[in-house]
């Protein structure tokens, strides 16, 4: 069952190459926000889904597998397939 919390988690911060801090979210935070239709999270997830689909299709063209299986914390998320 998915949580429908309305508050955003507090982001962690990471230092950029220029030395300034920027927010950093964990994967479950992004999927949760996208599930709540947060526009930024949806945009990030759609970009990741497209990149992943393009990468898989490039590898599949070369290796010609019968099946591609995605697993783990990211690959098993239904939202990822919905956004691809």
SELODO-671188 format. One record per residue (C-alpha): chain; x, y, z. Coordinates in Angstrom, 1 decimal. Layout:
<atom chain="A" east="X" north="Y" up="Z"/>
...
***
This chain:
<atom chain="A" east="0.0" north="0.0" up="0.0"/>
<atom chain="A" east="1.4" north="3.4" up="-1.0"/>
<atom chain="A" east="1.6" north="6.2" up="1.5"/>
<atom chain="A" east="-0.3" north="9.4" up="0.7"/>
<atom chain="A" east="1.5" north="11.7" up="3.0"/>
<atom chain="A" east="1.3" north="15.3" up="1.9"/>
<atom chain="A" east="4.5" north="16.7" up="3.4"/>
<atom chain="A" east="7.8" north="16.6" up="1.6"/>
<atom chain="A" east="10.7" north="15.0" up="3.3"/>
<atom chain="A" east="13.6" north="17.3" up="4.3"/>
<atom chain="A" east="16.3" north="17.0" up="1.7"/>
<atom chain="A" east="19.9" north="16.2" up="2.6"/>
<atom chain="A" east="22.5" north="18.5" up="1.2"/>
<atom chain="A" east="25.5" north="17.7" up="-0.9"/>
<atom chain="A" east="28.3" north="20.0" up="-2.0"/>
<atom chain="A" east="28.5" north="20.7" up="-5.7"/>
<atom chain="A" east="31.8" north="21.1" up="-7.6"/>
<atom chain="A" east="31.6" north="24.9" up="-7.0"/>
<atom chain="A" east="31.4" north="24.3" up="-3.3"/>
<atom chain="A" east="27.8" north="25.4" up="-2.8"/>
<atom chain="A" east="25.3" north="23.1" up="-1.2"/>
<atom chain="A" east="22.3" north="21.7" up="-3.1"/>
<atom chain="A" east="19.5" north="19.4" up="-1.9"/>
<atom chain="A" east="19.9" north="15.7" up="-2.3"/>
<atom chain="A" east="16.9" north="13.3" up="-2.1"/>
<atom chain="A" east="16.9" north="9.5" up="-1.6"/>
<atom chain="A" east="15.3" north="7.3" up="-4.2"/>
<atom chain="A" east="12.2" north="6.4" up="-2.1"/>
<atom chain="A" east="11.7" north="10.2" up="-1.6"/>
<atom chain="A" east="11.6" north="10.8" up="-5.4"/>
<atom chain="A" east="9.2" north="7.9" up="-6.1"/>
<atom chain="A" east="6.9" north="8.9" up="-3.2"/>
<atom chain="A" east="6.8" north="12.5" up="-4.5"/>
<atom chain="A" east="6.2" north="11.4" up="-8.1"/>
<atom chain="A" east="3.4" north="9.1" up="-6.8"/>
<atom chain="A" east="1.8" north="12.3" up="-5.3"/>
<atom chain="A" east="2.2" north="14.0" up="-8.7"/>
<atom chain="A" east="4.9" north="16.4" up="-7.5"/>
<atom chain="A" east="5.9" north="18.1" up="-10.8"/>
<atom chain="A" east="9.6" north="18.1" up="-10.2"/>
<atom chain="A" east="9.7" north="14.5" up="-9.1"/>
<atom chain="A" east="7.6" north="13.5" up="-12.1"/>
<atom chain="A" east="10.0" north="15.3" up="-14.4"/>
<atom chain="A" east="13.0" north="13.6" up="-12.8"/>
<atom chain="A" east="11.4" north="10.2" up="-13.0"/>
<atom chain="A" east="10.3" north="10.6" up="-16.6"/>
<atom chain="A" east="13.9" north="11.6" up="-17.5"/>
<atom chain="A" east="15.4" north="8.6" up="-15.7"/>
<atom chain="A" east="12.8" north="6.3" up="-17.3"/>
<atom chain="A" east="13.7" north="7.6" up="-20.7"/>
<atom chain="A" east="17.4" north="7.2" up="-20.1"/>
<atom chain="A" east="16.9" north="3.7" up="-18.8"/>
<atom chain="A" east="14.7" north="2.7" up="-21.7"/>
<atom chain="A" east="17.3" north="4.1" up="-24.2"/>
<atom chain="A" east="20.1" north="2.2" up="-22.5"/>
<atom chain="A" east="18.2" north="-1.0" up="-22.3"/>
<atom chain="A" east="17.3" north="-0.8" up="-26.0"/>
<atom chain="A" east="20.9" north="-0.1" up="-27.0"/>
<atom chain="A" east="22.1" north="-3.2" up="-25.1"/>
<atom chain="A" east="19.2" north="-5.3" up="-26.4"/>
<atom chain="A" east="20.1" north="-4.4" up="-30.0"/>
<atom chain="A" east="23.6" north="-5.7" up="-29.5"/>
<atom chain="A" east="23.0" north="-8.8" up="-27.3"/>
<atom chain="A" east="19.5" north="-9.7" up="-28.5"/>
<atom chain="A" east="18.2" north="-11.1" up="-25.2"/>
<atom chain="A" east="14.9" north="-13.0" up="-25.0"/>
<atom chain="A" east="14.1" north="-11.2" up="-21.8"/>
<atom chain="A" east="15.2" north="-8.1" up="-19.8"/>
<atom chain="A" east="14.5" north="-8.2" up="-16.1"/>
<atom chain="A" east="14.8" north="-5.1" up="-13.9"/>
<atom chain="A" east="15.1" north="-5.5" up="-10.2"/>
<atom chain="A" east="16.3" north="-3.8" up="-7.1"/>
<atom chain="A" east="14.9" north="-0.7" up="-5.4"/>
<atom chain="A" east="14.6" north="1.3" up="-8.6"/>
<atom chain="A" east="13.8" north="-1.4" up="-11.3"/>
<atom chain="A" east="11.0" north="-2.9" up="-9.2"/>
<atom chain="A" east="9.0" north="0.4" up="-8.9"/>
<atom chain="A" east="5.8" north="0.3" up="-11.0"/>
<atom chain="A" east="6.0" north="4.1" up="-11.5"/>
<atom chain="A" east="9.2" north="3.6" up="-13.5"/>
<atom chain="A" east="7.5" north="1.5" up="-16.1"/>
<atom chain="A" east="4.5" north="3.8" up="-16.2"/>
<atom chain="A" east="6.7" north="6.8" up="-17.0"/>
<atom chain="A" east="8.8" north="5.1" up="-19.7"/>
***
